[in-house]
Amino acid sequence: MQAIKHTIKTPKNHFVQIPIPMSVPENESVDIIVMVKEQHPDYGKKISELKNAINDPLFLQDIKEVAEDFASIDNEHWTN
């Protein structure tokens, strides 16, 4: 089984053409699935909050503490 994924925006006419690879024989059965990613109604609000986080003292303190917790690990040399 071969899976081919194309992510697109919904066109104004809501019509989509799907190219089938030439390696697929004519009259071969294929499954076509349309999956719609629903955008959360508060998406814009969440993005705005994420952008404002850089100025949030509590967020910045949390980031600093995490960085300090992992400082010693960051200084170790990892080899494959």
C-alpha positions in Angstrom: 0.0 0.0 0.0 1.2 3.5 -0.9 0.0 6.6 0.9 0.2 10.0 -0.8 -0.8 13.1 1.2 -1.5 16.6 -0.1 -2.5 19.4 2.2 -4.4 22.2 0.5 -6.7 25.1 1.4 -10.3 24.7 0.4 -10.8 26.4 -3.0 -13.6 28.8 -3.5 -15.5 26.4 -5.8 -14.9 23.5 -3.3 -13.6 21.3 -6.2 -10.3 19.4 -5.9 -8.5 17.4 -8.6 -6.3 14.6 -7.3 -3.3 13.5 -9.4 -2.8 9.7 -9.3 0.8 8.5 -9.8 1.5 7.0 -13.2 2.7 3.9 -11.4 -0.9 3.1 -10.4 -2.4 0.9 -13.1 -5.6 2.1 -14.9 -8.8 0.8 -13.3 -6.9 0.1 -10.0 -9.1 0.7 -6.9 -7.9 3.6 -4.8 -9.3 5.1 -1.6 -9.7 8.8 -1.3 -10.3 10.4 2.1 -10.9 14.0 2.8 -10.0 15.0 6.4 -11.0 18.5 7.5 -8.9 20.1 10.3 -11.4 22.1 12.3 -10.0 25.3 13.7 -10.8 25.9 17.3 -13.1 28.9 17.8 -10.6 30.5 20.2 -7.6 29.9 17.9 -7.0 33.6 17.4 -7.1 34.2 21.1 -4.7 31.4 21.8 -2.2 32.7 19.3 -2.5 36.2 20.8 -1.8 34.8 24.3 1.2 32.9 23.0 2.6 36.1 21.4 2.1 38.0 24.7 3.8 35.2 26.8 7.2 36.6 26.0 6.3 39.6 28.2 4.7 37.6 31.0 7.0 37.6 34.1 5.7 34.2 35.4 6.3 32.6 32.0 9.8 34.0 31.8 10.6 32.8 35.3 9.4 29.3 34.3 11.6 29.3 31.2 14.6 30.5 33.3 14.0 27.7 35.9 13.8 25.0 33.2 17.0 26.3 31.6 18.7 26.2 34.9 17.5 22.7 35.6 19.0 21.5 32.3 22.1 23.6 32.3 24.4 20.7 33.5 22.9 18.4 30.8 23.4 21.0 28.1 27.1 21.1 29.0 27.6 17.3 28.5 29.0 16.0 25.2 26.8 13.5 23.6 28.2 11.0 21.1 26.7 8.5 18.8 
